[in-house]
């Protein structure tokens, strides 16, 4: 067969357009493709829910590729190792209770698992706003990341979603947008984004999981964003809390879906 160059272009334009149309109304829209967002997307898609994940960068994986200081190894504790085992990600025991895994293998496996479970992964999209009706957050406002990076004045488009997950890491961007622009109180002790605190891995890992919560009706927070929103410390390159938080956010949303 002789390849027709324009047919290649048509295949891309047609199938991408179908994919984009397919995510404009969804069950769960996740913002951020780091470990927490990918884990959440995997579990929700595996449960049969329609899930889209928007990631600003070219690649999924967030802050996991580089391990600690670019030594591309991550560390997990016992509970985190169980999650890696579920994905078939290899670990070595550095010391009892401290397991190391290859950051690249972990990142790529999580991304692959989420995609294969049926989540639609949209890279190069930035979430710049939320869709609000009265006091109800009903979706996300998205634009191409290169538009954002170039500072071009190009209007965005809108996605309607029953549930939203802020998995944007340290920046907690969705929570900040809701706090600043919607003029509503979040379900935090202050009603606001409380800000991340200095490093303490042990406390941070526990709080990440405890603070994986609904922060506004049908809006959840997962991963590092939990610590930013609820004023928890950071934990450095231990990633068990991120993986467990992604799993937890999926469980919480599935439970709420069942009850409503
Ligand atoms: C689209 C966006 C937007 C937006 C951000 O930072 P992440 O890896 O987040 P987590 O929570 O899955 O994992 C955190 C972990 O990587 C980490 O930083 C740790 C453990 N730090 C400890 C420490 O002490 O420093 O991924 C978030 C992703 C990134 O890829 C962003 O590009 C993306 O979200 N993102 N995507 N629209 N508005 N904002």
Boltz pocket constraint, residues with backbone or C-beta under 6 A from the ligand:
constraints:
  - pocket:
      binder: B
      contacts: [[A, 31], [A, 32], [A, 33], [A, 34], [A, 35], [A, 36], [A, 37], [A, 54], [A, 55], [A, 56], [A, 57], [A, 59], [A, 60], [A, 61], [A, 62], [A, 63], [A, 64], [A, 125], [A, 126], [A, 127], [A, 128], [A, 167], [A, 168], [A, 169], [A, 170], [A, 171], [A, 173], [A, 174], [A, 199], [A, 222], [A, 223], [A, 224], [A, 225], [A, 234], [A, 235], [A, 236], [A, 237], [A, 238], [A, 239], [A, 242]]
      max_distance: 6.0
